[in-house]
Amino acid sequence: MNLSVNIGGLKLKNPVITASGTFGYGVEYEEFLDLNQIGAITVKGLSQHPAKGNLPGRIWETPCGMLNAIGLQNIGIDAFIKEKLPELRKYDTKIIANFFGDTIEEYAEAAARLSAAEGIHALEMNISCPNKQAGWIAFGTDPALTEKVVAAARKATELPLIVKLSPNVTSIADMAKAAVDGGADALSVINTITGMAIDIETRRPRLSNIVGGLSGPAIRPIALQMVFQTFKAVKVPIIGMGGIMTGGDAIEFIIAGASAVAVGTANFVNPAASIEILKGIKDYMARHQIDDINTLTGGIIC
C-alpha cells in the first residue's frame, strides 16, 4: 500500500498534515501522539516579529464548529528557529512553516529567513491578511495582489511554496490561478470562513474582534466544493482542509481533487485525530483494494 505523496516537490510518507494554527509549533503535542507518524506538521503562522494577537475572547464554540479570532499570535521567526525548530528536527516528519506579513516586502523577507533555517522543508503562505499598501485589502481576495505577493515570495525561496487560499472570495478558481501564475507549487484549500456570534443577554459580540474565522465540520461541504473547483482550475497539487474529522472525510477531499489533507479543528477535540484519520484512510484503501493513494486523487465520478 503506497501512501506517499508529492506536494509540489515536498515528498511526504503519507497525506496527513496538521493544519497551521491548530497544532501549535508541533512540540506541544509530543505527549499525545507519535509525531513520526504524521506526513507533515504545519506550524502556526510566523511573522517577522512576535505578535500578541487579539484580546480575549478569542474562541467561541458554534454548532458543528468554532469561531476563532486569535489574531495570529506567535513568537516570531527568530524565536521559532532558535527555540522550537531544534526540537522538531528530532522527528522523521516534514516541517512546513506557515508565514504572513503586512506588506509584500515582509512576505519576501519572511520567506527568505525561513528558507535559510535548517529543518524546514516547505513554506505555506497565509495570504488572508490585510495589505497596508492597498488600504488593508486582503491579499487573498484580489487576484492581482495575490499574484504579486506570491511572486515576491517565490523569488525569495527555493523551497516548495504552498499558498493558503481564502474562501471569502467570489471565485476560488480565479484566486488559485493567480497564485499559480505567481509561482505557487501547491495550494492549501481552504482557510476559515468569516463569521460572528452575539451574546443576546449583553448584546455584545462573543469575540473581542467581533468577526472571526469559522472552522470545523460546519464548513466541510463548502471546503469540499472549493477543492473540487480548484482541482478543475489548476494543475498543481492541493492540500484539502476544512472540517476533516475522520478518515472518511479525508477520502472525500482526496476524491474531490486533494493530494493531501490537513487536520485542523479536530486536533482541539482529539489531540490524536491525525493518527486516527490516517488509520481510517488505510482502512478505506484496504477495503477497496487500493494500493496507491495517488490513484484516488480527483477520482470523483460525475
Residue frames as qw, qx, qy, qz and C-alpha x, y, z in Angstrom:
[[0.000, 0.889, 0.458, 0.000, 0.00, 0.00, 0.00],
 [0.449, 0.188, 0.007, 0.874, 1.64, 3.26, -1.16],
 [0.179, -0.853, -0.448, 0.200, 0.65, 6.26, 0.96],
 [0.414, -0.371, 0.118, 0.823, 3.45, 8.58, -0.15],
 [0.342, 0.857, 0.381, 0.065, 2.53, 11.78, -1.99],
 [0.487, 0.013, 0.115, 0.866, 4.42, 14.61, -3.67],
 [0.014, 0.893, 0.407, -0.189, 3.13, 18.10, -2.89],
 [0.300, 0.948, -0.057, 0.093, 4.88, 20.39, -5.34],
 [0.478, 0.591, -0.529, 0.377, 8.30, 18.91, -4.61],
 [0.365, -0.455, 0.609, -0.538, 7.59, 18.16, -0.95],
 [0.614, 0.036, -0.768, -0.180, 7.67, 14.37, -0.62],
 [0.528, -0.384, 0.435, -0.620, 5.57, 13.02, 2.25],
 [0.004, 0.123, -0.992, 0.042, 5.35, 9.46, 3.57],
 [0.048, 0.528, 0.848, -0.018, 1.57, 9.84, 3.90],
 [0.077, 0.539, 0.369, 0.753, -1.01, 12.51, 3.01],
 [0.438, -0.785, -0.439, -0.003, -1.98, 13.59, 6.54],
 [0.337, 0.350, -0.202, 0.850, -0.77, 17.04, 7.63],
 [0.238, -0.645, -0.563, 0.459, -1.64, 19.08, 10.70],
 [0.211, 0.806, 0.327, 0.445, -3.13, 22.46, 9.82],
 [0.314, 0.274, -0.255, 0.872, -1.48, 25.73, 10.78],
 [0.293, -0.396, 0.143, -0.858, -2.80, 27.38, 13.92],
 [0.837, -0.299, -0.110, -0.444, -4.29, 24.18, 15.33],
 [0.945, -0.056, -0.239, 0.216, -1.17, 22.24, 16.31],
 [0.451, -0.838, 0.151, 0.267, 0.95, 24.92, 17.94],
 [0.191, 0.769, -0.580, -0.190, 4.59, 24.52, 16.95],
 [0.778, 0.201, -0.583, -0.122, 4.23, 20.74, 16.93],
 [0.331, 0.239, -0.777, 0.479, 6.21, 20.08, 20.10],
 [0.442, -0.209, 0.377, -0.787, 3.16, 20.81, 22.26],
 [0.874, 0.035, -0.095, -0.476, 1.57, 17.58, 21.01],
 [0.322, 0.460, -0.824, 0.082, 4.51, 15.27, 21.72],
 [0.239, -0.138, 0.842, -0.463, 2.84, 13.62, 24.72],
 [0.677, 0.261, 0.329, -0.605, -0.37, 12.85, 22.84],
 [0.892, 0.423, 0.135, -0.082, 0.85, 11.08, 19.70],
 [0.688, -0.224, 0.412, 0.555, 3.92, 9.90, 17.84],
 [0.243, 0.810, -0.086, -0.526, 4.81, 12.81, 15.58],
 [0.195, -0.360, 0.790, 0.456, 6.82, 10.46, 13.38],
 [0.388, 0.348, 0.851, 0.055, 3.58, 9.00, 12.03],
 [0.316, 0.816, 0.273, -0.399, 2.32, 12.26, 10.52],
 [0.689, 0.529, 0.260, 0.421, 3.12, 13.17, 6.93],
 [0.339, 0.397, -0.088, 0.848, 3.93, 16.76, 7.89],
 [0.276, -0.674, -0.493, 0.477, 3.48, 19.32, 10.63],
 [0.204, 0.656, 0.193, 0.700, 2.48, 22.84, 9.65],
 [0.349, -0.289, -0.493, 0.743, 3.44, 25.21, 12.45],
 [0.041, 0.852, 0.462, -0.241, 1.30, 28.17, 13.44],
 [0.439, 0.815, 0.144, 0.351, 1.72, 31.33, 11.38],
 [0.628, -0.383, -0.051, 0.675, 5.01, 33.16, 11.85],
 [0.222, 0.958, 0.122, 0.138, 5.72, 36.86, 11.41],
 [0.489, 0.599, -0.323, 0.545, 8.90, 38.93, 11.36],
 [0.019, -0.367, 0.559, -0.743, 8.38, 39.98, 14.98],
 [0.078, -0.270, -0.907, 0.314, 6.45, 38.44, 17.90],
 [0.329, -0.330, -0.295, -0.834, 2.71, 39.24, 17.89],
 [0.207, -0.027, 0.733, -0.647, 0.37, 39.21, 20.88],
 [0.090, -0.369, -0.870, -0.316, -2.77, 38.69, 18.84],
 [0.324, -0.563, -0.282, -0.706, -6.22, 39.91, 19.79],
 [0.267, -0.288, 0.591, -0.704, -7.62, 40.46, 23.27],
 [0.015, 0.251, 0.962, -0.105, -9.91, 37.81, 24.82],
 [0.797, -0.004, 0.599, -0.080, -12.43, 36.43, 23.98],
 [0.123, 0.563, -0.638, -0.511, -10.78, 34.82, 21.06],
 [0.172, 0.004, -0.949, -0.263, -12.60, 31.48, 20.65],
 [0.574, 0.054, 0.353, -0.737, -16.28, 30.61, 20.65],
 [0.234, 0.061, 0.961, 0.136, -17.83, 27.20, 20.07],
 [0.524, 0.235, -0.134, -0.808, -20.59, 27.08, 17.47],
 [0.880, 0.132, 0.364, -0.275, -22.84, 24.26, 16.22],
 [0.913, 0.283, 0.198, 0.215, -20.52, 21.78, 14.45],
 [0.600, 0.528, -0.070, 0.596, -17.56, 24.13, 14.65],
 [0.477, -0.635, -0.228, 0.564, -15.79, 27.04, 16.27],
 [0.270, 0.923, 0.041, 0.270, -15.07, 30.69, 15.70],
 [0.700, -0.393, -0.069, 0.592, -11.60, 31.98, 16.38],
 [0.242, 0.925, -0.013, 0.291, -10.05, 35.43, 16.33],
 [0.794, -0.378, -0.060, 0.471, -6.65, 34.66, 17.81],
 [0.108, 0.981, -0.091, -0.133, -5.12, 37.39, 15.70],
 [0.781, 0.493, -0.273, 0.269, -2.10, 35.38, 14.51],
 [0.491, -0.792, 0.350, -0.094, -0.37, 35.43, 17.89],
 [0.936, 0.205, -0.163, 0.235, 3.12, 33.97, 17.52],
 [0.662, -0.621, 0.079, 0.412, 6.64, 34.08, 18.93],
 [0.215, 0.881, -0.299, -0.298, 8.21, 35.43, 15.73],
 [0.843, 0.456, -0.285, 0.022, 10.56, 33.84, 13.22],
 [0.227, 0.628, -0.643, 0.374, 13.77, 34.25, 15.24],
 [0.503, -0.346, 0.623, -0.489, 12.37, 32.63, 18.39],
 [0.936, 0.171, 0.099, -0.291, 10.82, 29.81, 16.38],
 [0.716, 0.535, -0.427, 0.133, 14.13, 29.00, 14.69],
 [0.100, 0.544, -0.675, 0.488, 16.04, 29.16, 17.98],
 [0.427, -0.236, 0.642, -0.592, 13.56, 27.57, 20.41],
 [0.812, 0.170, 0.332, -0.449, 11.19, 25.29, 18.50],
 [0.719, 0.553, -0.357, -0.223, 12.88, 24.10, 15.32],
 [0.117, 0.495, -0.846, 0.156, 15.71, 22.19, 17.07],
 [0.524, -0.032, 0.735, -0.429, 13.09, 20.05, 18.83],
 [0.779, 0.446, 0.124, -0.423, 11.21, 19.39, 15.61],
 [0.408, 0.626, -0.641, -0.174, 14.37, 18.18, 13.87],
 [0.345, -0.290, 0.866, -0.218, 14.28, 15.06, 16.08],
 [0.686, 0.284, 0.571, -0.350, 11.31, 13.69, 14.19],
 [0.267, 0.001, 0.782, 0.563, 11.07, 11.89, 10.87],
 [0.226, 0.753, 0.608, -0.106, 8.32, 14.25, 9.80],
 [0.360, 0.410, 0.249, 0.800, 8.40, 17.08, 7.28],
 [0.171, -0.602, -0.391, 0.675, 8.06, 20.60, 8.69],
 [0.219, 0.634, 0.441, 0.597, 6.05, 23.25, 6.86],
 [0.225, -0.332, -0.317, 0.859, 6.50, 26.81, 8.11],
 [0.106, 0.802, 0.545, 0.221, 3.39, 28.94, 7.71],
 [0.346, -0.266, -0.099, 0.894, 4.12, 32.67, 7.47],
 [0.150, 0.845, 0.490, 0.155, 2.45, 36.00, 6.82],
 [0.379, -0.108, -0.043, 0.918, 3.19, 39.70, 6.54],
 [0.149, 0.746, 0.376, -0.529, 1.62, 43.13, 6.32],
 [0.315, 0.785, -0.258, -0.467, 3.40, 44.09, 3.13],
 [0.887, 0.434, -0.156, -0.001, 4.83, 42.38, 0.06],
 [0.291, 0.681, -0.581, 0.339, 8.33, 43.13, 1.32],
 [0.500, -0.433, 0.610, -0.436, 7.60, 41.47, 4.66],
 [0.953, 0.135, 0.171, -0.209, 6.35, 38.33, 2.92],
 [0.727, 0.581, -0.327, 0.165, 9.52, 38.13, 0.83],
 [0.024, 0.649, -0.627, 0.430, 11.82, 38.72, 3.78],
 [0.727, -0.278, 0.483, -0.401, 9.99, 36.12, 5.91],
 [0.950, 0.298, -0.009, -0.091, 10.27, 33.57, 3.10],
 [0.521, 0.649, -0.473, 0.290, 14.00, 34.20, 2.78],
 [0.236, -0.576, 0.622, -0.476, 14.67, 33.94, 6.52],
 [0.847, -0.119, 0.391, -0.339, 12.70, 30.74, 6.97],
 [0.878, 0.450, -0.164, -0.022, 14.32, 29.18, 3.90],
 [0.315, 0.672, -0.582, 0.333, 17.76, 29.68, 5.43],
 [0.545, -0.463, 0.546, -0.437, 16.84, 27.69, 8.55],
 [0.238, 0.228, -0.939, -0.098, 17.88, 24.04, 8.73],
 [0.105, 0.179, 0.926, -0.315, 14.99, 21.63, 9.11],
 [0.480, 0.509, 0.275, -0.660, 12.21, 23.48, 7.28],
 [0.453, 0.073, 0.809, 0.366, 11.07, 21.51, 4.24],
 [0.125, 0.540, 0.599, 0.578, 8.42, 23.79, 2.72],
 [0.021, 0.138, 0.263, -0.955, 6.70, 27.14, 3.21],
 [0.024, 0.626, 0.762, 0.165, 2.98, 27.89, 3.40],
 [0.053, 0.140, 0.001, 0.989, 1.88, 31.48, 2.74],
 [0.023, 0.645, 0.703, -0.298, -1.15, 32.78, 4.59],
 [0.148, 0.175, 0.296, 0.927, -2.47, 35.43, 2.21],
 [0.263, -0.710, -0.609, -0.234, -5.67, 36.08, 4.15],
 [0.421, -0.515, -0.281, 0.692, -4.05, 39.07, 5.81],
 [0.208, 0.944, 0.224, -0.126, -4.73, 42.77, 5.17],
 [0.667, 0.252, 0.127, 0.689, -2.29, 44.68, 2.99],
 [0.237, -0.711, -0.195, 0.633, -1.22, 48.03, 4.40],
 [0.196, -0.251, 0.436, 0.842, -0.13, 49.15, 0.95],
 [0.152, -0.254, -0.682, -0.669, -3.62, 48.77, -0.50],
 [0.446, -0.341, 0.038, -0.827, -5.92, 50.20, 2.13],
 [0.406, -0.192, 0.791, -0.415, -5.98, 46.99, 4.20],
 [0.833, 0.239, -0.210, -0.453, -7.47, 44.94, 1.38],
 [0.797, -0.293, 0.528, 0.011, -6.74, 41.27, 2.00],
 [0.009, -0.486, 0.740, 0.465, -4.10, 39.88, -0.34],
 [0.226, 0.049, 0.968, 0.099, -6.14, 36.74, -0.79],
 [0.396, 0.630, 0.601, -0.293, -9.24, 38.45, -2.19],
 [0.340, 0.842, -0.147, -0.393, -7.59, 40.32, -5.04],
 [0.937, 0.237, 0.169, 0.194, -6.12, 38.21, -7.90],
 [0.462, 0.778, -0.197, 0.378, -3.59, 40.88, -8.92],
 [0.310, -0.758, 0.462, -0.341, -2.31, 41.29, -5.36],
 [0.921, -0.206, 0.323, -0.065, -2.22, 37.54, -4.89],
 [0.852, 0.438, 0.009, 0.286, -0.06, 37.02, -7.94],
 [0.218, 0.828, -0.292, 0.426, 2.24, 39.89, -6.93],
 [0.497, -0.667, 0.465, -0.304, 2.83, 38.78, -3.33],
 [0.959, -0.046, 0.278, 0.033, 3.29, 35.13, -4.31],
 [0.712, 0.617, -0.099, 0.320, 5.80, 36.13, -7.00],
 [0.045, -0.827, 0.408, -0.383, 7.80, 38.10, -4.40],
 [0.730, -0.448, 0.480, -0.188, 7.94, 35.12, -2.05],
 [0.946, 0.286, 0.128, 0.079, 8.76, 32.81, -4.95],
 [0.486, 0.748, -0.289, 0.348, 11.86, 34.86, -5.74],
 [0.261, -0.732, 0.481, -0.405, 12.93, 34.68, -2.10],
 [0.662, -0.309, 0.652, -0.205, 12.89, 30.90, -1.67],
 [0.382, 0.320, -0.792, -0.354, 13.81, 27.67, -3.41],
 [0.232, 0.054, 0.906, -0.350, 11.70, 25.59, -1.03],
 [0.059, -0.458, -0.810, -0.361, 8.33, 24.24, -2.17],
 [0.118, 0.022, 0.202, -0.972, 5.91, 27.16, -1.85],
 [0.090, -0.498, -0.860, -0.072, 2.33, 26.43, -0.80],
 [0.139, -0.192, 0.010, -0.971, -0.26, 29.21, -0.89],
 [0.007, 0.389, 0.854, -0.345, -3.21, 29.01, 1.52],
 [0.070, -0.345, -0.460, -0.815, -6.31, 30.40, -0.15],
 [0.249, 0.141, 0.483, -0.827, -9.12, 32.34, 1.47],
 [0.136, 0.422, 0.879, 0.175, -12.68, 31.07, 0.86],
 [0.060, 0.740, 0.409, -0.530, -14.07, 34.58, 1.35],
 [0.044, -0.344, 0.484, 0.804, -13.96, 35.33, -2.37],
 [0.677, 0.392, 0.015, -0.623, -16.29, 35.32, -5.36],
 [0.891, 0.369, -0.243, -0.106, -14.24, 32.75, -7.29],
 [0.705, -0.543, 0.432, 0.146, -11.76, 30.38, -5.64],
 [0.828, 0.323, 0.318, 0.329, -10.70, 29.28, -9.14],
 [0.325, 0.884, -0.035, 0.335, -9.57, 32.79, -10.06],
 [0.389, -0.833, 0.375, -0.120, -7.54, 33.07, -6.85],
 [0.871, -0.180, 0.419, 0.182, -5.99, 29.66, -7.45],
 [0.707, 0.575, 0.185, 0.368, -4.93, 30.64, -10.97],
 [0.052, 0.942, -0.178, 0.278, -3.43, 33.90, -9.69],
 [0.631, -0.648, 0.426, -0.002, -1.41, 32.06, -7.03],
 [0.867, 0.085, 0.399, 0.286, -0.12, 29.55, -9.58],
 [0.500, 0.790, 0.075, 0.347, 0.74, 32.34, -12.01],
 [0.201, -0.915, 0.292, -0.193, 2.76, 33.92, -9.19],
 [0.363, 0.526, -0.752, 0.159, 4.77, 30.73, -8.74],
 [0.682, -0.335, 0.471, -0.449, 2.91, 28.58, -6.20],
 [0.178, 0.273, -0.936, -0.136, 3.98, 24.92, -6.21],
 [0.254, -0.360, -0.898, 0.015, 0.84, 23.83, -4.35],
 [0.307, -0.444, -0.064, -0.839, -2.31, 25.26, -2.78],
 [0.062, -0.193, -0.855, 0.478, -3.97, 24.83, 0.62],
 [0.385, -0.243, -0.351, -0.818, -7.76, 24.98, 0.27],
 [0.044, 0.794, 0.168, 0.582, -9.41, 26.44, 2.36],
 [0.145, 0.149, -0.519, 0.829, -8.73, 28.87, 5.19],
 [0.041, 0.435, 0.766, -0.471, -11.53, 29.72, 7.64],
 [0.006, 0.607, 0.552, 0.571, -14.81, 31.37, 6.64],
 [0.003, 0.202, -0.309, 0.929, -15.65, 34.69, 8.30],
 [0.458, -0.551, -0.651, -0.253, -18.45, 34.66, 10.86],
 [0.056, -0.373, 0.423, -0.824, -19.60, 36.05, 14.18],
 [0.451, -0.461, -0.764, 0.034, -21.66, 35.29, 17.28],
 [0.164, -0.528, 0.112, -0.826, -23.55, 37.54, 19.72],
 [0.174, -0.221, -0.817, 0.503, -24.39, 37.17, 23.41],
 [0.176, -0.593, -0.531, -0.579, -28.08, 38.08, 23.37],
 [0.493, -0.697, -0.456, 0.252, -28.13, 38.85, 27.12],
 [0.380, -0.589, 0.019, 0.713, -25.47, 41.55, 26.87],
 [0.544, 0.813, 0.187, -0.083, -25.95, 42.24, 23.12],
 [0.104, -0.810, 0.512, 0.267, -22.19, 42.13, 22.76],
 [0.729, 0.451, -0.499, -0.128, -20.12, 40.11, 20.28],
 [0.943, -0.327, 0.027, 0.059, -18.71, 36.85, 21.63],
 [0.779, 0.117, 0.031, 0.616, -15.34, 37.74, 20.12],
 [0.269, -0.709, -0.063, 0.649, -13.40, 40.86, 21.04],
 [0.193, -0.202, 0.541, 0.793, -12.55, 41.24, 17.35],
 [0.587, 0.339, 0.155, -0.719, -16.31, 40.97, 16.57],
 [0.846, 0.409, -0.202, -0.275, -15.62, 38.82, 13.48],
 [0.480, -0.499, 0.717, 0.078, -13.66, 35.57, 13.48],
 [0.378, 0.340, -0.757, -0.410, -12.88, 32.56, 11.34],
 [0.852, -0.073, 0.263, -0.446, -15.35, 29.66, 11.30],
 [0.274, 0.408, -0.862, -0.128, -13.86, 26.17, 11.11],
 [0.428, -0.049, 0.824, -0.368, -14.89, 22.60, 11.82],
 [0.302, 0.255, 0.899, 0.189, -17.43, 20.20, 10.25],
 [0.290, 0.743, 0.403, -0.448, -19.85, 23.07, 9.59],
 [0.238, 0.770, -0.295, -0.514, -17.69, 24.29, 6.71],
 [0.509, -0.197, 0.791, 0.277, -16.75, 20.89, 5.26],
 [0.584, 0.562, 0.578, 0.088, -19.24, 20.87, 2.35],
 [0.228, 0.961, -0.043, -0.149, -18.07, 24.35, 1.32],
 [0.281, -0.685, 0.619, 0.262, -14.40, 23.39, 1.57],
 [0.630, 0.072, 0.752, 0.182, -15.01, 20.20, -0.40],
 [0.520, 0.779, 0.351, 0.005, -16.69, 22.14, -3.20],
 [0.075, 0.949, -0.261, -0.162, -13.82, 24.64, -3.32],
 [0.478, -0.415, 0.726, 0.268, -11.24, 21.85, -3.53],
 [0.625, 0.397, 0.657, 0.145, -13.18, 20.40, -6.45],
 [0.345, 0.927, 0.134, -0.053, -13.36, 23.80, -8.17],
 [0.182, -0.830, 0.475, 0.229, -9.64, 24.38, -7.60],
 [0.619, -0.139, 0.736, 0.236, -8.74, 20.94, -8.94],
 [0.587, 0.619, 0.502, 0.145, -10.59, 21.71, -12.17],
 [0.168, 0.984, 0.012, -0.066, -8.92, 25.14, -12.48],
 [0.031, 0.828, -0.560, -0.004, -5.20, 24.42, -11.91],
 [0.873, 0.228, -0.431, 0.003, -2.71, 21.59, -12.26],
 [0.148, 0.498, -0.686, 0.509, -0.71, 21.95, -9.03],
 [0.436, -0.245, -0.845, 0.191, -1.26, 19.67, -6.01],
 [0.398, -0.597, -0.068, -0.693, -3.90, 20.66, -3.47],
 [0.191, -0.039, -0.828, 0.526, -3.90, 20.20, 0.31],
 [0.404, -0.527, -0.492, -0.563, -7.57, 19.92, 1.23],
 [0.226, -0.121, -0.683, 0.684, -8.77, 21.19, 4.60],
 [0.373, -0.213, -0.035, -0.902, -11.95, 22.29, 6.30],
 [0.737, -0.207, 0.221, -0.605, -13.74, 20.23, 8.94],
 [0.704, 0.217, -0.673, -0.068, -11.95, 16.92, 8.38],
 [0.580, -0.511, 0.430, -0.466, -12.71, 14.74, 11.42],
 [0.862, -0.082, 0.492, -0.093, -12.49, 11.15, 10.13],
 [0.394, -0.210, 0.737, 0.507, -10.73, 9.04, 7.57],
 [0.377, 0.581, 0.703, 0.159, -13.90, 9.10, 5.50],
 [0.087, 0.944, 0.118, -0.294, -13.86, 12.90, 5.48],
 [0.263, -0.628, 0.530, 0.506, -10.26, 12.83, 4.25],
 [0.436, 0.142, 0.808, 0.370, -11.12, 10.38, 1.47],
 [0.304, 0.824, 0.467, -0.098, -13.88, 12.74, 0.31],
 [0.015, -0.901, 0.193, 0.389, -11.35, 15.54, -0.14],
 [0.356, -0.362, 0.734, 0.450, -8.94, 13.28, -1.98],
 [0.431, 0.437, 0.762, 0.205, -11.64, 12.07, -4.37],
 [0.198, 0.920, 0.279, -0.189, -12.60, 15.73, -4.95],
 [0.562, 0.764, -0.096, 0.303, -9.04, 16.54, -6.04],
 [0.335, -0.853, 0.383, -0.118, -6.77, 16.87, -2.99],
 [0.685, 0.389, -0.590, 0.178, -3.38, 15.16, -3.00],
 [0.370, -0.027, -0.715, 0.593, -3.10, 15.55, 0.79],
 [0.387, -0.751, -0.422, -0.329, -5.31, 16.68, 3.66],
 [0.178, 0.330, -0.491, 0.786, -4.76, 18.93, 6.67],
 [0.488, -0.552, -0.674, 0.051, -6.39, 18.27, 10.04],
 [0.066, 0.489, -0.153, 0.856, -7.32, 21.40, 11.98],
 [0.511, -0.454, 0.160, -0.712, -10.18, 21.86, 14.43],
 [0.912, -0.149, -0.363, -0.122, -10.27, 18.10, 15.08],
 [0.548, 0.254, -0.558, 0.568, -6.97, 18.49, 16.97],
 [0.226, -0.381, 0.356, -0.823, -8.78, 20.51, 19.67],
 [0.839, -0.205, -0.042, -0.502, -11.36, 17.76, 20.15],
 [0.974, -0.148, 0.142, 0.098, -8.90, 14.88, 19.94],
 [0.152, -0.823, 0.467, 0.284, -5.13, 15.55, 20.01],
 [0.424, -0.219, 0.829, 0.291, -4.52, 12.23, 18.23],
 [0.644, 0.569, 0.289, -0.422, -7.05, 12.92, 15.48],
 [0.380, 0.697, -0.494, -0.355, -4.45, 13.00, 12.70],
 [0.089, -0.302, 0.949, 0.022, -3.28, 9.47, 13.52],
 [0.489, 0.298, 0.753, -0.325, -6.84, 8.14, 13.66],
 [0.554, 0.693, -0.002, -0.462, -7.62, 9.82, 10.33],
 [0.197, 0.571, -0.754, -0.257, -4.56, 8.17, 8.79],
 [0.285, -0.029, 0.949, -0.132, -5.78, 4.79, 10.05],
 [0.560, 0.521, 0.461, -0.450, -9.18, 5.50, 8.52],
 [0.437, 0.691, -0.384, -0.429, -7.53, 6.21, 5.15],
 [0.020, 0.368, -0.925, -0.094, -5.62, 2.93, 5.33],
 [0.430, 0.201, 0.822, -0.314, -8.78, 1.01, 6.25],
 [0.581, 0.635, 0.130, -0.493, -10.63, 2.50, 3.28],
 [0.332, 0.629, -0.624, -0.324, -7.82, 1.61, 0.90],
 [0.144, -0.183, 0.971, -0.061, -7.67, -1.96, 2.21],
 [0.511, 0.362, 0.651, -0.429, -11.45, -2.35, 1.98],
 [0.607, 0.713, 0.067, -0.346, -11.50, -1.13, -1.62],
 [0.859, 0.023, 0.337, 0.384, -8.25, -2.90, -2.58],
 [0.318, 0.933, -0.073, 0.151, -6.50, 0.36, -3.49],
 [0.860, -0.170, -0.059, 0.478, -2.71, 0.02, -3.46],
 [0.413, 0.100, 0.032, 0.905, -1.76, 3.66, -4.21],
 [0.016, -0.676, -0.476, 0.562, -3.39, 6.69, -2.59],
 [0.024, -0.405, 0.295, 0.865, -2.49, 8.83, -5.59],
 [0.019, -0.204, -0.831, -0.517, -4.90, 6.93, -7.84],
 [0.073, -0.659, -0.717, 0.213, -7.79, 8.31, -5.78],
 [0.116, -0.472, -0.059, 0.872, -6.96, 12.00, -6.29],
 [0.332, 0.341, -0.255, -0.842, -9.65, 13.63, -8.40],
 [0.029, -0.026, -0.971, -0.236, -11.39, 10.28, -8.83],
 [0.417, 0.330, 0.478, -0.699, -14.89, 11.65, -8.43],
 [0.160, 0.236, 0.852, 0.440, -17.41, 10.09, -10.80],
 [0.264, 0.376, 0.224, -0.860, -19.91, 12.68, -12.03]]
